[in-house]
Amino acid sequence: MASYLVFALLSTMAAGAPVAMHIIGAGFGRTATNSLKMALERLGHKTYHMFEALENRHQMIEWGRLARGEISHDEILDFVAAEGYTAGCDFPISLLYKDVMRRNPDAKVILTLRDPAEKWAASFVETIGRTAYWTTKPPVTLFRPGYGDLNLWLWKQVGMTLDPETLAVPFESAVAAYTKWKEAVIAAVPKEKLLIFEAKDGWQPLCAFLEIEAQVCPSAVGEAYPYAPNDRAFMVRMNTVMCFLSAWWLVICFATCTSVPSLLVLAVRCCCCRAASVKEKTV
């Protein structure tokens, strides 16, 4: 069965046609979705994650259009399918799990969790729950258009509130949204198509759910389930730096633009003086 699906998938990709998404992660970010992405890619699936949208300007532009209501859920999923992704997890695509199921009734859903909800929320509010402020302001809006719109759309879609001044998600709102989303996914997805999963569960339940034979599963050769580095400390620092940059970017740009010509003039003078000195010595 698994070998047939792989053959069908490769044949479709070779033909250049859009690829159906066979696996959709319905969990929130900060539930080890990057580790799941690594695991699914190890199993042969090109997996869509927020990283893809962040690294590709044209993709973020399309997600921004979705957030502003300029394109539909089906149009953004057509866009993702055209780029060959057969699986997806993490924000923003995790919020479209129902659409993926409608488009492909055979799709399997993986609900990644990080329980209890308070533990997840503590990580979320320190990291991606604080990005709306600086992603909706220059210079990010210039270099990654759509990112700010997407952030606001994400938190609204899952029922989170934002602090009116900082645009940060309060802890209580994050806990409530996580709990409600978890319950909604479990209620919406048929049991036989749903895997409730934490990274600590490892390869075996994931392989069994995806109908991968035990001898082919990476655990059969002693391969550990992948764990992505914990970027919590990095994201906390990044939020601080980006908030500062968004508040002072005009001043920084002005200072840079005015100092560069002066530095160039100084460099030219130094070179001229050195050349003159060398000439005098040779004479």
N, C-alpha and C positions, 0 to 999 in steps of 0.2 A: 504493500500500500504506500509506504513512505517513498520507495524508489520510483513508483509510478508518478507521485506528486512532483518529485524533483524533476523527472523527465518532462512532464507536462509544463512545468514552470520554465525550464531551460528552453524548450521548444517555442513557447510563447515569447520569451525575451529575445530569442534569436530572430523571430519574425518581426520584431520591432513594434509589436502591439503593446498597448497599456497592460500592465500586469495587475491582476486582482489581488487585493490585500487579504492574505489568508489568516493573519494573526494580528489582533489589535490589543494593545495594553490599555486598560481603562483606569489605571491608577494615576494618582496625582504625582507631580514632580516631588523629589525628595523621598521617594519610596524605592530607592535602588533601581531606578529605571535605566540608568546608564549601564549598570551591571547586566540587566535583562537585555539591553541592546547588544552588548558584547556576547551574551550567551546565544541569542537568536542568530547573530551573524556567524558565530561558530557553527551553528546548525545549518547554515546556508541561506539565510534570509537577509536580503538587503533591508535594513531596518531604519525607519524614519523616527527621528528624535529631535528635540528642540535644538540640538547642536547643528543639525542640517540647516534649519532656518537661520540660525545665528551666523553660520559660516558662509551662507549663500545669499547675497543681497537680493537677487531676483525672487527667491523663495519668500523672504520676509516681506517684500512688497506685496506679494499675493495674499499672505496672511493678514496684512494690514487692510487690504481691500475687503477681505471677509469680515474683519472686525468692524469696518465702517458700513457694512451692508451692501457693498457694491457687487459682490459675487455670492453665490449660494454654497452650501455645504458640498453639494455634488460637484460644483465647479472646482473647488479647492482639492477635493479628492481625485478628480480627473487629472488635475495638475500633478499631484503626488504620484498617481498611477503611471502617468506618462514618463516619469523619471525612474520607473522600474522598482519602486519599493514594494516588497511583498509582506512586510510587517511594519508595525508602528507602535511606539510607546512614548510616554511622557507627554507633557503639555507641548504643543496645543492639540495634537492629533488625538490624544486620549479622550478629549471631550466629544469627539465625533464617533464614538464606538457604536452607537445605535445606527448611524448612517452607514458605517462599514458593514454591519450585520445585515442591513436592508439590501445593500448592494451585492453582498456575497453571503447568502444564507448559510454556507458551510464554514464561514469564518469562526475562528476560536478566539475567546476573550480571556485575557489574563489580567486579573485585578491584583496589582502589586500593593502591598500594605506595609505600613510601619507602625504597628500598634504598640502601646495605646495611642489614641489620637493626640493626647497631650505631648507625647514624645515627638511625634511628627510635627506638630504645630510649633514646638520650640525651635526646631531646625528651620522650618518654613519661614517663620516671621523674621528670622535673622538673615535670611538669604534671599530667595526669589520673591518673598512677600514684601520686600522693600525696594524692588526695582522700578515700580511704576513712576516714582518721582523723576528719576533722572532719564528714564527712557522716553519720557514725554517732552523732553526739553532738548535744545541744542547743547552739544554738538551731535548727540546720538541721533536726533531726528534728521540730521543731514547725511550721516554716514550709514544709518540703518533705518531708513524710512519704513514705517509700519510697525516697528517694534513697540513703541509706546501705545499705539492703538490696540495692538494685540494684547498687551499686558492688561489694559483696562477691560477689554472684552473677556479675557480669561476669568478674572476675578468676579466680574458681573455674572458670567454664565454659571458659576458654581455657587452663587449666592453670598459671596463675601462682601463685606463693607470695607470702605477705605477711610482712613483718617483724612479729613478735609484739607489739612495743611501739608502733611508729609506724604499723603497717598499710600501710606503703609497699611498692611492688613493687620488689624488688632488680633491678639492671641485668641480671644474668645470666639471671634468670628471665624478664624481658621479652624478651630476645633469643631465648631458646629457644622461648617461646610464639609469638612472631611468625613464626619460621621454620617451626615445626610447623603453624601455622594456614595459612600461605601454601601449603605443600605439600598440606595436606588439601583446601583449596578447589580447587586445580588438579586433584587426583585425583578429586574428587567431581562436578565440573561438566563436562558434555560440551563439547568444544572449540568447537563451533559456537555455544554459548550463553554463552561466557565471553570477557570482555575483560580482559586484564591491563593496567592503566592507571596512568600517572603524570601529574600535572597538566602537566608539561612537554610531554607528547605533543600537547596542544592539541585543537582541535575535530575535525579530520578523522577520526582513528580512532574517536572517539566517535560522530560522525554516521553513519559507515559501519556501525558495529556496530548502531546503532539503526535502520538502514535509512531514514535521512533523506536525501533526494535532495541531491546536491552543491550545486545552485543555491539550495536552501533553507537549507543549513547556514550558521550565522552567519559562518563563515570566508569564505564566498563574497563577503561585502560588507566584508571586512577587519576584522571584529569580533574582538578579542582574546579568548582564553579567560579566563574570570574567575579572579582570584586573590583569595582572602579574605585580609584582613590577618593577619599572623603574630601570634598572641596569646600567644606563649610567655612573654615577659617579664611580661605582665599576669597570667598564670596562676601564675607563680612567686611574684609579690607577693601574689596572692589567697590562695594556700595558706598563706603566712606569716601573713597577717592573720586568716584563718579559724581556723587552729590556735590563735592567741592568743585569739580571741574564744570559741572552744569551751572553752578552759581557764578563762577569767575571766568568762564571761557572767553568772553569778550576781552577782558583785561589781559588774560594770558596771550591771546592772539595779538592784541595791540603791542604788548611788550615784546613779543617774539618778532613781529614785523618791523618794529622800530630798532631793535637791537641787531638784527641780522645785517642790515646795510653797514652799520658801524663796525661790526666784527669783520666784514669783508674789506672795508677800507683799511682797518688796522692790519689785516693779513697782507694786503697789497703793500702797505708801507713797510712792513717787516721784511717782505721779500725784496723790495727795492733797496732797502738799506743794506740787506745782506749781500745783494748783488753788487752794490757800489763798493762795499768793504772788500769783497773778493777781487774786484777789478783793481782797487788801489794796491792790494798786496802783490798782484801779478805785475803791476807797473814798477 
